[in-house]
């Protein structure tokens, strides 16, 4: 349960970022495990500051584009897009695949840039700013393979990634299967995944 006001406020923003249609007050309160009155006060203050709006028909709370603008402005000021985007575009063109750049921050891997190389067929094109599911992505395995097995499992267990059935048939379903993939990555020096991806979140089973 979120305790401090800052933690609760960030929790509201995080919850709303996952659904462009918005969320009702009751859902926000349940996810943060706080009273509806507290969730309502936070939402009203965020509305006043321009970070949230309330949809007139459904009364759902939705994020505005203000956070997007802040993030975009930060990335632009860092100069990273100008440096990495041409590289991603070239890799995508040569491979015909989706290419993504992830950065490690606070024990999380966040996708911050992408280039789509596929020209036809089914294309997987996720939104940027999303936290990479560590247990079933090539970028996740590449990072975890640099850590000890114990450290890697701890990071995966801490990540809320949803039901296992929402992921591909080749995604690891146990610690042993995950370690097998990490050992393969360590041996080859790179990682690749086939039929691993999914769209929902799941909670990795703890020992």
N, C-alpha and C positions, 0 to 999 in steps of 0.2 A: 504494500500500500504506500502510495506517495505521501510523504510526511510534510516537507517544507512547501511553502507557497511557490517557490521557484520550481521545485521538482514537479508539483502538480500542474503548473502552467506549461512547462515543457512537455509534460505528459499529454496534455490536451492537444498541443500542437502536433506531437508525434502521432497521436491517434487520428487526428483529422487528415494528416498527410497521406494516410493509406486509403482514403476513399474520397474521390472527387465529388461524389453526390452528397457528401456531408453525413453527419451522424446526429441522432437525437440526443437530447440531454441525458436521458436515462442510460443510454449506452455508454456515453462518456463517463458518467459517474460510476457505472459498474466496472468499466475497464480500469479506472484509476482507483477503484475501491474507496471512493470518497462520497460524502453526502451530495445529493442533487443540489442543495442550496450552495455548497461550495463550488461545484462545477459551474453553476449558473453565474456566480459572481466572477469567476475567472473568465468565462466566455464573454460576459458583458464588458469586462475591462479590455479584453482583446479586441472586441468590436470597436470600442472607443478609440483604441490605438491603431486600428486599421489592419490588423492581422487576421481577423475573422469577420465573417458576415453571417447573417441568419436568413435562410431562404424563406420567402414570404408564404409559400403554400404549404410546404412540409414542416416548417419551423426547424429544419435541420441546420446545424452549424457547419459552415464550410470555411476552408482557408481562402484568403484572398491571395493575390499574386505578390504581396509585399515580401514574403519570405523568399520567393523565387528571385525577386529582384535583388535582395540582399546577397543571396548565394551567387548569383550571376555576377554581381558587381565585385564580390570578393575574388572569384576565379579570374575575372578580367584583370583585376589589379595585380594578381600574382604573375600574370603572363603565361601561365601554364597552357591554356588553350592554343595560343599562338605557336607554342613550341611543339606540343604533342599531336595536335590534330592532323597536320600533314603526314606524320609518321603513321598514325592510325589509318588515315585514308589510303595510304600506299599499301599497308598490310592487308586491308580489306579488299582492295582492288586485286592484289596478287593472289590472295587465298580464296576469294569468293565467299568469305565467311564474315560473321559478326565479330568485330574486334572491340574490346572494351579495356579501358584503363581504370585500375582500382588503386586506391591509396590506403595505407594502413594508418589508422588514427584511433587512439584509445582502445586498442585491442579489437578493432572492427575494421573490416575492409569495405570501403564505399566506392561504387562505380561513379566516376566523375566525367567520363568522356567515352564516346563510342563512334564507330564507323560501320556502316552496313555494306558488306560486300556482295550479298546475294542479290541477284537480278530477277529471279523468278521463283515460283514455288512457295512453300510455307516459310515465312520469315519470323524468327524470334527476335523481337526488337524491344527490350525492356526499357523502362524509364531510368534515366540517370538519377543519382542521388540515393539509389536503393542500396541497402546493405546486402552484400553478397552472401548467399547461403554457403557457409564454409564447407559443409560436409559433402556437397554434391556439385561443386563447380571447379573447373580447372584452375581458376585463379585462387580459389580457396585452398585447394590441395597444394598448389605451388607454395603458398605461404606456410601452411601447416607443416609441410615436409621439412621446413627449415628448423622446426621446433622439435622437442622431444615428444614421444607419443603421449606422455602424461599431459604435457602442456597443450598439445593439439586437442586431445579429448576434452580437456577442461573448457577450452574456448567453444567447442562445438556444443557441449552440454549447456553452456550459458546462453546459447542463441535460440530464440523462439522461432521455429521454422515450420510449425504446423504438422498435420497428419502425414505419416509416411506414405500412404496410398496416393497422395497428391503429387508424388515425384515419379520419375521414370523408373522402368523395371531394373535398370542397372545401378541405381543409386544405392550406396551402402546402407544397410539396415542395422548394423551392429558395430561395436567398437572394433572387433576383429576385422570386419570387412573394410572399415575405414583405414585401419593401419595397413592392410594389404595394398590399398590404393596409394597411401603415402610412401610405402616402401618402393612401389613401382616408380613413383615420381622421383624419389631419391636416386634410384638406379639409373634412370634415363636422363635426369637433369631437367625435365619438363613434364607437364601434366596435360592429359587430354581426357575428355569425357564424352561418352556416347549414350544417349537415352537416360540422362540423369536429371535433366532440368524439370522444374515444376513451378507453379505459380503461388501456391499457398504457403503458410507457415506451419512449422511443426516443432514440437518439443522433443529434443533428442532424449532417448531413455537413459536415465542415470543407472549406474551400477547398483 
